[in-house]
Structures are given as structure tokens and as C-alpha cells.
């Protein structure tokens, strides 16, 4: 009897998965066009953060300070771009 229950449970599992797969998935809203300047600023931020992490690993205080200042400038630039777009 226990074997029959296990078989019925395993038989139900694929049908549940198949039913879930056949349901239409909710689509996300269309993405807005990203400003190329904003995308470039974000790419610059990623590069600067990598440089900051490298300076931390190397224990280079001078380079770390320079990189943190550049990150701050890049953040301000990104905020200005976002404000101008609004």
C-alpha cells in the first residue's frame, strides 16, 4: 500500500510541473531606453570599484584615496545625468 502511495505521488509531480509550465508567465514591463551617457557612467563606476578593490588588496593608501575621489565624482556625474533626464 505504501508503494502505491509513492507511485501516485511520483506520478502527480510531473503533471504538476507540466501544468505550471503550460501557464503563461507574467511578462515584465518593456524596459525603458537607457541613456548612453548613463550607461557609460555606470560602466565607469564598475571599473573604478574594481580599481578600488585592487588598491585595498594592495594596501596602497594613495591610490585608494585617488580612486575613492574618482568614484565620488562619477557618482555625482551619474546623479546629474539622472536629474537632467527627469
N, C-alpha and C positions, 0 to 999 in steps of 0.2 A: 504494500500500500504506500509506503514511504517512497518507493521507487517511482510509482505512478505520479505522485505529487511533484517530485523533482523533474520528471519528464514534462509535466504540464507547465511547470514554471519556466523551463528552458524553452518550451515551445512558445510561450507568451512573450518572452523577452524579444525575440527577433521581430515579432509582429508589432510590438510597441515601438521599436526602433524604426521599422518601416513606416508606421503611421506618423511618427514625428518627422521623418524625412520628407514625406509627401506634403506636409503642411507648408504653405508658403511662409518664407521667412520675412520678417519685417525689414524693409529696406530703409537705410539711413537717408536722411535728407541730402539732397545734392550738395556737394562741397562747394563753397564759395571760391572764386578765383583768388589765389594768393598773390599779393603784390610782389613783383620780382625783387624790389628793394628790401622788403620784409624777409623774404626767403634768404636773400644774401646776408642780411644781418643775423638771422638765426644760424646760418652756416658758419659765420664768423664767430658767433658765440660758442658753438660746439668746438671749433678749432682752439679758441682761447681757453676754454675749460680743460681741454686736453693738455695744452701747454702749462696751465696752472697745476694740474695734477703731476706733470713731469717735474716741474720746479719743486713741488712739495716732496716728491720722491728723492730728488737730487739734493734736497736741503739747501737750495740756492735762494737765499732771502732776497737778494737784489732782483733776480729775475721774477720771483714770486710777486714782489711789490709792483713791478712794472706790468706784469700780466694781470694782476687784480685791477690796476688802474685802467688798463685797456678793456677789461670786462665791464667795468663801470661805465666807461664811455660808450661801449657797444650797447649796453642796456638802455642808456639814455637815448641813443640813436634809434633803437627799436621802438621805444615808447613814443618818440617824436613821430616816427613813421605811422604808428598805430593811431595817434591823435590826429594826424593830418588826414588819414583815411576816413575817420569818423565824421 
